[in-house]
């Protein structure tokens, strides 16, 4: 299985997947921490997280997979939602809460 297949399996097998630096319990950058806090504020307690610092192949592969140059990256039901700025904006507009609620139903 190549790295793109591995990522595809991760995002399709789990409802909410966050590619981040560190873990939800110990984020290694402010943007990753902010994403974890936004997800918690939306009621997501069991996010599937992937620490890109632990796997350089995933770190490079996720950027290509989502056609997005930065980390963190959020996927819901297999679809790329966005990076830190987009997700924060969606939260402020109430869109993230609706998206997560419908995904978890």
URQUITA-V188168 format. One record per pair of residues at least 12 apart in sequence whose C-alpha atoms are under 10 Angstrom apart, sorted by the first residue. I is the first residue (numbers start at 1). J is the second residue. D is the distance in Angstrom with one decimal. If there is no record, write none. Layout:
{{I:J:D} {I:J:D}}
This chain:
{{2:57:9.9} {2:61:9.7} {3:57:7.0} {3:58:6.7} {3:60:9.3} {3:61:6.3} {3:62:8.6} {3:65:9.3} {4:57:9.8} {4:58:8.6} {4:61:6.4} {4:62:7.8} {4:64:8.4} {4:65:6.5} {5:61:9.9} {5:65:9.5} {6:58:8.7} {6:61:9.5} {7:19:10.0} {7:50:9.8} {7:58:7.6} {7:61:7.8} {7:62:7.0} {7:65:7.6} {7:66:9.8} {7:78:9.9} {8:62:9.5} {8:65:8.2} {8:78:7.7} {8:79:10.0} {9:78:8.9} {10:48:8.7} {10:49:9.7} {10:50:9.0} {10:75:9.7} {10:78:8.4} {11:48:9.1} {11:74:9.4} {11:75:6.4} {11:76:7.5} {11:77:6.9} {11:78:4.7} {11:79:7.6} {11:80:8.8} {12:75:9.0} {12:76:8.6} {12:77:6.2} {12:78:4.6} {12:79:8.3} {13:48:9.9} {13:77:8.2} {13:78:7.9} {14:47:8.7} {14:48:6.9} {14:49:9.9} {14:75:9.1} {14:76:8.1} {14:77:6.9} {14:78:7.7} {15:46:9.8} {15:47:8.2} {15:48:8.1} {15:75:7.9} {15:76:5.5} {15:77:4.7} {15:78:7.2} {15:79:9.6} {15:100:9.1} {15:103:7.0} {15:104:7.4} {16:39:9.4} {16:44:8.4} {16:46:8.3} {16:47:5.6} {16:48:6.1} {16:49:8.4} {16:74:7.4} {16:75:5.9} {16:76:4.6} {16:77:6.4} {16:78:8.1} {16:79:9.5} {16:100:8.3} {16:103:8.4} {16:104:8.8} {17:46:9.6} {17:47:6.1} {17:48:4.7} {17:49:5.6} {17:50:7.5} {17:73:8.3} {17:74:6.0} {17:75:5.1} {17:76:6.4} {17:77:8.4} {17:78:8.4} {17:79:9.7} {17:80:9.4} {18:32:8.7} {18:35:8.2} {18:36:8.4} {18:39:9.6} {18:47:6.9} {18:48:6.2} {18:49:4.7} {18:50:6.3} {18:51:8.6} {18:52:10.0} {18:71:9.3} {18:72:6.9} {18:73:5.8} {18:74:4.7} {18:75:6.4} {18:76:8.8} {18:80:10.0} {18:83:9.7} {19:32:8.5} {19:35:10.0} {19:48:8.6} {19:49:5.8} {19:50:4.8} {19:51:6.3} {19:52:6.5} {19:53:9.8} {19:58:8.9} {19:59:8.4} {19:62:7.9} {19:63:10.0} {19:71:6.7} {19:72:5.3} {19:73:5.2} {19:74:6.5} {19:75:8.3} {19:83:9.6} {20:32:5.5} {20:33:8.6} {20:35:8.6} {20:36:9.1} {20:49:6.9} {20:50:6.1} {20:51:5.4} {20:52:6.0} {20:53:8.1} {20:59:9.0} {20:70:9.7} {20:71:5.9} {20:72:4.5} {20:73:6.8} {20:74:8.6} {20:83:10.0} {21:33:8.8} {21:49:9.4} {21:50:8.1} {21:51:5.3} {21:52:5.6} {21:53:5.7} {21:54:8.5} {21:59:9.1} {21:71:7.3} {21:72:6.9} {22:49:8.8} {22:50:8.0} {22:51:5.0} {22:52:7.3} {22:53:6.6} {22:54:8.0} {23:36:9.0} {23:48:9.7} {23:49:6.7} {23:50:7.4} {23:51:6.0} {23:52:9.4} {23:53:9.7} {24:36:6.0} {24:37:8.8} {24:40:10.0} {24:45:9.8} {24:46:9.6} {24:47:8.3} {24:48:9.3} {24:49:7.2} {24:50:9.5} {24:51:9.2} {27:51:9.0} {28:51:9.4} {28:53:8.8} {29:71:9.6} {29:72:9.2} {30:72:9.9} {30:84:9.6} {31:71:8.1} {31:72:6.8} {31:73:9.9} {31:83:8.7} {31:84:5.9} {31:85:8.6} {31:88:10.0} {32:71:7.7} {32:72:5.6} {32:73:8.8} {32:83:9.4} {32:84:7.5} {33:72:9.3} {33:84:9.6} {34:72:9.6} {34:84:7.4} {34:85:9.7} {34:87:9.6} {34:88:8.2} {35:72:7.6} {35:73:8.8} {35:74:8.3} {35:83:8.5} {35:84:6.2} {35:85:9.3} {35:87:7.5} {35:88:7.6} {36:49:9.5} {36:72:9.8} {36:84:10.0} {38:84:9.6} {38:87:8.1} {38:88:7.2} {38:91:7.2} {38:92:9.8} {38:96:8.9} {38:97:9.3} {39:74:9.8} {39:87:9.4} {39:88:9.9} {39:91:9.1} {39:96:8.7} {39:97:8.7} {39:100:8.7} {41:91:9.1} {41:97:8.6} {42:91:8.4} {42:94:9.7} {42:96:7.6} {42:97:5.5} {42:98:8.9} {42:99:9.7} {42:100:7.3} {42:101:8.2} {43:97:8.5} {43:100:8.5} {43:101:8.6} {43:104:10.0} {44:97:9.8} {44:100:8.0} {44:101:9.3} {44:104:9.0} {48:75:9.8} {49:74:9.4} {50:72:9.7} {50:73:9.9} {51:72:9.6} {52:71:8.3} {52:72:8.9} {59:71:8.2} {59:72:9.9} {65:80:9.4} {66:79:9.0} {66:80:6.5} {66:81:9.4} {66:82:8.9} {67:80:9.4} {68:80:9.3} {68:82:8.2} {68:83:7.9} {69:83:9.2} {70:82:9.7} {70:83:7.0} {70:84:8.9} {71:83:6.7} {71:84:7.9} {72:84:6.4} {72:85:9.9} {73:86:9.9} {73:87:9.1} {74:86:9.8} {74:87:7.9} {76:99:8.2} {76:100:7.5} {76:103:7.1} {76:104:9.5} {77:99:9.9} {77:100:9.4} {77:103:6.7} {77:104:9.2} {81:96:9.0} {81:99:9.5}}
